[in-house]
Amino acid sequence: MTSLAATLELDAATEARLRRLATARKLPAQGLMREAIEQYVEREEANERLNEDTLAAWAAYQATGEHITGEEADAWLARLEAGEDVPPPLAHK
């Protein structure tokens, strides 16, 4: 495993909060910081994927004009919520 060594300066209040959490969880502060960074990176990667998917969907719509309406999507989601196993509505122009 490769590692990235980094120095992180925190203001006194944040450092005190971190130390209180670490003590309460019986974990080293470094472990909490690592966990926080991992969660941040995962969240931001998911946001990036969503952004890319959104841009691809927009490009496809611009190229083809195919879409489903909000009402069609709502009706489909309502059926799924009711326990029906139904396919999504077909896109149309």
C-alpha positions in Angstrom: 0.0 0.0 0.0 1.3 3.4 -0.9 0.7 6.3 1.4 0.6 10.0 1.1 2.0 11.8 4.1 0.5 15.2 4.7 0.5 17.8 7.4 -2.8 19.3 8.3 -3.2 22.5 10.4 -6.4 22.8 12.3 -7.6 25.7 14.3 -7.6 25.1 18.1 -11.4 24.7 18.3 -11.5 22.1 15.5 -8.5 20.2 17.0 -10.2 20.1 20.4 -13.4 18.8 18.8 -11.4 16.1 16.9 -9.6 15.0 20.1 -12.9 14.8 22.0 -14.4 12.6 19.3 -11.3 10.4 19.1 -11.3 9.9 22.9 -15.1 9.1 22.9 -14.6 6.6 20.1 -11.4 5.2 21.6 -9.6 5.8 18.2 -6.6 7.8 17.3 -7.3 11.3 15.9 -5.4 10.2 12.8 -7.9 7.4 12.2 -10.8 9.8 12.4 -9.1 12.1 9.9 -8.4 9.2 7.6 -12.1 8.1 7.8 -13.3 11.7 7.1 -11.0 12.0 4.1 -12.1 8.6 2.7 -15.8 9.6 3.1 -15.2 12.9 1.5 -13.4 11.4 -1.5 -16.2 8.7 -1.9 -18.9 11.4 -1.8 -17.1 13.7 -4.3 -16.4 10.8 -6.7 -20.1 9.9 -6.6 -21.0 13.6 -7.3 -18.5 13.5 -10.3 -20.2 10.3 -11.7 -23.6 11.9 -11.3 -22.4 15.1 -13.0 -20.9 13.0 -15.9 -24.2 11.0 -16.2 -26.2 14.2 -16.2 -24.1 15.7 -18.9 -24.3 12.6 -21.0 -28.1 12.4 -20.7 -28.3 16.1 -21.6 -26.1 15.5 -24.7 -28.3 12.5 -25.7 -31.4 14.6 -25.3 -30.0 17.4 -27.4 -28.9 14.9 -30.1 -32.2 12.9 -30.3 -34.9 14.9 -28.5 -36.0 11.7 -26.9 -37.3 12.1 -23.3 -40.0 11.0 -20.8 -42.1 13.6 -19.1 -42.2 14.3 -15.4 -45.7 12.9 -15.2 -44.6 9.7 -16.9 -41.7 9.3 -14.5 -43.9 10.0 -11.5 -46.4 7.4 -12.6 -43.7 4.8 -13.2 -42.1 5.5 -9.8 -45.5 5.3 -8.1 -46.1 1.9 -9.5 -42.6 0.8 -8.4 -43.4 2.2 -4.9 -46.6 0.2 -4.9 -44.6 -3.0 -5.4 -45.2 -3.5 -9.1 -42.2 -4.7 -11.1 -42.7 -2.6 -14.2 -40.2 -1.4 -16.8 -39.5 2.3 -17.2 -41.5 4.2 -19.7 -40.1 4.4 -23.3 -38.5 7.6 -24.3 -40.3 9.5 -27.1 -39.9 12.8 -29.0 
